[in-house]
Amino acid sequence: QVQLVESGGGLVQPGGSLRLSCVASGTIFRIKAMAWYRQAPGKERELVAIITSDTGTHYLDSVKGRFTISRDNAKNTVYLQMSSLKPEDTAVYYCNADIMRTILTRNDYWGQGTQVTVSS
């Protein structure tokens, strides 16, 4: 089994910062891409940022220059540093990872989500 556990969400004022973390645990041979998605009430889930196994990154246009995704392969962890937060960033943020449990087994995994609320 593989589990993804997020942490770091909360309530922050506009202009503030938060750092999300997501740790993958269980039987893991190799982690390929890791990503953060978000879903606001009444909206579809959207890709916020993704980082490949060779640390290539891609961001949602609306977060470019404000959010930074990074990973620590030794800790099976992905981070999302969020700065200059806006009310429209309010959403449940989900961690996603493309994980090989063995050399022959590869699946997509999701965390349970962490709430980020940007409000004064």
C-alpha positions in Angstrom: 0.0 0.0 0.0 1.0 3.6 -0.6 -0.3 6.6 1.3 0.1 10.3 0.6 -0.3 12.6 3.6 -0.6 16.4 3.2 0.0 19.0 5.9 0.5 22.8 6.1 -2.9 24.1 5.2 -4.8 26.7 7.1 -6.2 30.2 7.3 -4.0 33.1 6.0 -4.6 36.7 5.2 -4.3 38.0 1.7 -0.6 38.6 0.8 0.5 36.0 3.3 2.4 32.7 2.7 1.9 29.0 3.4 4.0 25.9 2.8 2.3 22.7 2.0 4.0 19.3 2.4 3.1 15.9 1.2 4.9 12.7 2.3 4.6 9.4 0.4 4.9 6.2 2.5 4.6 2.5 2.0 6.1 0.1 -0.6 7.8 2.5 -3.0 10.3 1.5 -5.7 10.4 4.9 -7.5 8.4 8.1 -7.6 8.0 9.7 -11.0 6.1 13.0 -11.2 4.6 14.7 -8.1 2.0 17.4 -8.3 -0.4 19.6 -6.4 -4.0 20.1 -7.5 -6.7 22.2 -6.0 -10.5 22.3 -6.0 -12.6 25.3 -5.0 -16.3 25.0 -4.1 -18.4 24.6 -7.2 -15.3 24.3 -9.5 -13.4 21.5 -11.1 -10.2 20.2 -9.7 -7.2 21.9 -11.5 -3.5 21.3 -11.7 -1.6 23.9 -9.8 2.0 22.7 -10.2 3.9 19.6 -11.2 7.5 18.5 -10.8 9.0 15.6 -12.7 11.6 13.1 -11.5 14.3 15.2 -13.0 12.9 18.3 -11.3 11.3 19.9 -14.4 8.4 22.1 -13.3 5.2 23.4 -14.7 2.7 25.9 -13.2 -0.9 27.1 -13.6 -0.6 30.5 -15.1 -2.4 32.2 -12.3 0.2 31.0 -9.7 3.4 31.6 -11.7 5.8 33.8 -9.8 3.9 33.2 -6.5 4.1 29.4 -6.0 7.1 27.2 -6.0 7.0 23.4 -6.1 10.0 21.3 -5.0 10.7 17.8 -3.9 13.1 15.9 -1.6 13.5 12.5 -3.1 15.3 11.1 0.0 12.2 11.9 2.1 9.6 11.0 -0.6 8.2 14.5 -0.1 6.9 17.2 -2.3 6.4 20.8 -1.2 4.4 23.8 -2.4 5.6 27.2 -1.2 2.8 29.7 -1.7 3.4 33.4 -1.4 1.4 36.5 -2.1 -1.8 34.5 -1.5 -5.1 35.8 -2.9 -8.6 35.0 -1.9 -9.0 33.2 -5.2 -6.4 30.7 -4.1 -8.8 29.4 -1.5 -9.4 25.7 -2.1 -8.7 22.2 -0.9 -5.2 21.3 -2.1 -4.5 17.7 -3.1 -1.2 16.0 -3.5 -0.8 13.6 -6.4 2.1 11.2 -7.2 2.9 8.8 -10.0 4.5 5.9 -8.1 6.1 2.6 -9.0 5.6 0.2 -6.2 7.8 -2.4 -8.1 9.6 -2.3 -11.4 6.4 -3.6 -13.0 3.7 -1.8 -11.0 2.9 1.9 -11.5 -0.2 3.8 -10.2 -1.5 7.2 -9.6 -2.1 8.1 -5.9 -3.9 11.0 -4.1 -3.7 12.5 -0.7 -6.8 13.3 1.4 -6.5 17.1 0.8 -5.7 20.1 3.0 -7.8 23.2 3.2 -6.2 26.6 2.3 -8.4 29.6 3.1 -7.2 33.1 2.2 -9.3 35.7 3.9 -9.0 38.8 6.0 
